[in-house]
């Protein structure tokens, strides 16, 4: 099924405001419950993208996400959901490289968990923000090039639902993204200046993400990362200060 650019734009605009919009956000911060889109029942169950709390190996990821048929429902809402996930993946890179860490509130769910290997494990978006800010502080510039990405919409049982499946499905998603993260130190003589290639750290990694679909108080759809596991994909190129990456 092919969609024009105009149709994709229209779908995103409709999907972002399709849910009922309460007049105001509840004081307790609890968002109103919304049923999953109709296409969720046709999706495969969500795979688990970690093993004992660490990222899966490259071969395991290939087995989980590539060897089985990739399911993309012929549904405009599904198309819009996948575009929103892609947008969030890209927003993370722009926020990190721009050192705008508050933006991560819109990238990670409030109770998200992230294991960045050498950087450490982080519980909750607040800890994710402070930990990443500290880890990147020694570098003058970074550039996160987001490359190959596989997104699979999936379903899991909604434990809070009053009825069992098929009425109690919760729409979710998993993804893997290749990243080439380049870290630049400040020139020893200040800007403008020359940086030795040996002082530039290039780190190839894979982000293994599980997602949650949230409906905001004004009815807007947002996809956020609820779990992230980082896998180093190759040898570090260049040198790194004493802190962990």
Protein Blocks (a to p, Z undefined) as FASTA:
>chain_A
ZZdfklmmmmmmmmmmmpccdfbdcfklpacdddddfklmmpccdddfbeehiacdfklm
mmmmmmpccddddbfklmmmmmmmmmmmmmmmmmmmnopaklmmmmpcfkbccdehjnop
cedjklmmmmmmmmmmmpmbdcdddfdddddddddddfkbmbdcfklcccdddddddddd
ddddddfkbpaddddfklpccddddddddddddddfkopacdddfbdcdddfbdcedjdd
fbdZZ
